[in-house]
Amino acid sequence: MAIDPNNLSQTATLTFAEEFDAFDTWNGTTGLDTVGAPQWSTKIRATGTMPYNDESQYYVAGADGAAGAGNSLPNPFHVADGALTIFAAPAAPDIQGSLEGQAYTSGMINTYHEFSQTYGYFEMRAELPAGHGLWPAFWMLPEDGSWPPELDVMEMIGSEPTTLRNTVHSQVSGDQKVDATHYLNEANVTVSDMTSGFHTYGVDWEPDTITWYYDGQPTFQAATPADLDKPMYLGPVVA
């Protein structure tokens, strides 16, 4: 049965959900707060930076004080009224020595320790930030740590709030060849202002095709690369 983002209760089986009534972060073996809630990791690597993306921020994690360790780094996460807000800001001079040379602080969450899946429909409802230099995204990455593949449910450049970017990266196939082991299919789609209110970003990842959605409407479709056949975890981020 085909997935219908506007009728998920009839076309899909729920395997993961987070309504952000609380924010439960991973501390190495388990979450910290709510029993039974999803446990979010707040680093994608052992460090808090992504230099290969030319990013300028340090992702503050629970071990840095965001979950109460108390080493004076700002907490980028705030939960209220069923929504998680991730704050990005210039770093104060007195903490820059703790940020691996980065000039800004921000936050990212991922399900690396909690949830991964091969194929299915995945979505996020979010209001995105506007501003030059911001880069909100919802990525999916392989549980086994390989790269590519990568499935980008959405990306937005902060100064281009009506351009939605849908992309799949692969080692073996794609319309664009980046290098000998990196191909991609992507679309830049004009949509309503993503920084004005909440919108829903979704992707239906099937063995043969990938279909992206914005507010329940399809925006792009591409063939599923042969190497996009392994469990992937979820990673919303504000870069």
Secondary structure, DSSP 8 states (H G I E B T S, - for coil): ----TT-HHHH---------SS--BB-SSSBSS-TTS--BB--SSSSS--GGGT--EEE--GGGTTTS--SS----EEEETTEEEE--EE--GGGGGGTTT-SEEE-B-B-TTT--BSSEEEEEEE----STT--EEEEEEETT---S-EEEEEE--TT-TTEEEEEEEESS--SEEEETTEEEEEEEEE-S-TTSS-EEEEEEE-SSEEEEEETTEEEEEEE--TT--S-EEEEEEE-
